[in-house]
Amino acid sequence: MDHNRLTRRRFIISVIALSGAAVEPGLFALSQAWAESPGHIDDRVRRNMVRMARLLYPHDALADEVYAKVLEQTLSDIASGDAFARQLEAADTALSERSGGAWQELDPAAQIEALQGIESEACFAAIQNSVRAGIYNGSAFWKHVGYPGPSKDFGGYLNHGAGEIDWLPEKP
């Protein structure tokens, strides 16, 4: 399988992304994107994995959609989407077994206890690594902490940021 092959789907996504065109909210709904991704998972697994992601990296200011998008991005990767879908399903199964089948309905302390019970499994590490990279490398988190993004977008440090030191005292 040639992973570098330009498909129609990749071409359209690239054109939209590079054009800078405003995309109407809801045009690419998350549930539809999950259903069309190479590694398709059902809605129950999706909800449980978004909850798992939020428990692993809790940020009240980030909406569940941010966590869902991080998981969706890994699922939509042609090379690893199916393997990641199997990891999500394995984690969901493991959490269901530890909670008697209703992990989502448990209180947060019991959910964390169930997560601790599976943290040595490969599925846990795969999800943890994917979510950590997606959350902290994403612009939604950057806005949350007040980071404007790479200075390259603003012309580099010489044109943006190098002289903006307001916390040092003025020269005498």
C-alpha positions in Angstrom: 0.0 0.0 0.0 1.4 3.4 -1.0 0.8 5.8 1.9 2.1 8.8 0.1 -0.4 8.5 -2.8 -2.6 11.5 -3.3 -6.2 10.4 -3.0 -9.2 12.5 -4.0 -10.1 12.9 -0.3 -6.6 14.2 0.6 -6.6 16.5 -2.3 -9.9 18.1 -1.4 -8.9 18.5 2.3 -5.6 20.0 1.2 -7.3 22.5 -1.1 -9.7 23.6 1.5 -7.0 23.9 4.2 -4.6 25.8 1.9 -7.2 28.1 0.5 -7.9 29.7 3.8 -11.6 29.5 3.0 -13.9 29.9 5.9 -15.7 26.6 6.4 -19.2 26.7 7.7 -19.4 25.3 11.3 -20.9 21.8 11.2 -20.0 21.2 7.5 -17.7 18.4 8.5 -19.5 17.0 11.6 -17.3 15.0 13.9 -19.7 12.0 13.9 -19.6 11.9 10.1 -15.8 12.2 10.1 -15.6 9.3 12.5 -17.9 7.2 10.4 -15.9 7.9 7.2 -12.4 7.4 8.8 -10.3 4.4 8.0 -10.6 3.1 11.6 -14.4 3.3 12.2 -15.6 2.9 15.7 -19.1 3.1 17.1 -20.6 6.0 19.1 -20.4 4.3 22.5 -16.7 3.7 22.1 -16.2 7.3 20.8 -18.0 8.7 23.9 -16.0 6.5 26.3 -12.7 7.4 24.6 -13.4 11.1 24.7 -14.1 10.7 28.4 -10.9 8.8 28.8 -9.0 11.5 27.0 -10.5 14.2 29.2 -9.6 12.2 32.4 -6.0 11.8 31.2 -5.6 15.5 30.3 -8.2 17.5 32.1 -8.7 21.1 31.0 -12.1 22.5 31.9 -11.8 25.3 29.2 -11.4 22.7 26.4 -14.7 21.3 25.0 -15.2 17.6 24.4 -15.1 18.3 20.7 -11.4 19.2 21.0 -10.7 15.8 22.6 -12.8 14.1 19.9 -11.0 15.9 17.2 -7.6 14.7 18.5 -8.8 11.1 18.4 -10.4 11.6 15.0 -7.1 12.9 13.6 -5.3 9.7 14.6 -8.2 7.6 13.3 -8.2 9.4 9.9 -4.6 8.7 9.3 -4.5 6.2 6.4 -1.4 4.4 7.8 -2.5 3.9 11.4 -6.3 4.5 11.5 -7.4 0.8 11.6 -4.7 -0.1 14.2 -5.7 2.9 16.4 -9.4 1.9 16.1 -8.5 -1.5 17.4 -6.6 0.1 20.3 -9.7 2.3 21.1 -11.9 -0.7 21.1 -9.5 -2.7 23.3 -9.4 0.1 25.8 -13.2 0.3 25.8 -13.5 -3.4 26.3 -11.0 -3.4 29.1 -12.7 -0.5 30.9 -16.1 -2.2 30.5 -14.7 -5.4 32.0 -13.3 -3.5 35.0 -16.5 -1.5 35.6 -19.1 -4.2 35.0 -20.0 -2.8 31.6 -21.0 0.7 32.5 -17.7 2.7 32.8 -19.3 5.9 31.5 -21.9 5.9 34.3 -19.3 5.5 37.1 -18.3 8.5 39.2 -15.0 10.2 38.2 -13.0 8.5 41.0 -14.2 5.0 40.0 -13.4 5.9 36.3 -9.9 6.9 37.2 -9.5 3.7 39.2 -10.5 1.7 36.2 -8.1 3.6 34.1 -5.3 2.9 36.6 -6.2 -0.8 36.2 -5.4 -0.7 32.4 -2.5 1.7 32.4 0.0 -1.2 31.8 -1.8 -2.3 28.6 -0.7 -1.3 25.1 -4.0 0.3 24.2 -3.7 2.8 27.2 -0.2 3.9 26.0 -1.3 4.3 22.4 -4.3 6.5 23.4 -2.3 8.5 26.0 0.4 9.3 23.5 -2.0 10.3 20.8 -4.1 12.5 23.0 -1.0 14.2 24.6 0.5 15.1 21.3 -2.8 16.2 19.8 -3.9 18.3 22.8 -0.6 20.1 23.5 0.3 20.6 19.9 -3.2 22.0 19.0 -4.2 25.6 18.7 -7.3 25.1 20.9 -4.9 24.5 23.9 -2.6 27.3 22.8 -5.5 29.7 23.0 -6.4 28.3 26.4 -2.9 29.1 27.8 -2.5 32.4 25.8 0.2 31.1 23.4 -0.3 32.8 20.0 1.4 30.0 18.1 4.8 29.8 16.3 6.4 33.2 15.7 7.1 32.1 12.1 3.5 33.0 11.3 4.1 36.5 12.5 7.4 37.0 10.6 9.8 35.4 13.1 11.1 36.6 16.5 12.8 39.6 15.1 9.5 41.0 13.7 7.3 39.8 16.6 8.1 39.3 20.2 11.8 40.0 20.5 11.3 43.6 21.8 8.1 42.9 23.7 9.5 42.5 27.2 7.2 44.3 29.6 8.3 42.5 32.7 11.9 43.9 33.0 12.4 47.3 34.6 13.2 50.3 32.3 16.9 51.2 31.9 18.0 54.0 34.3 
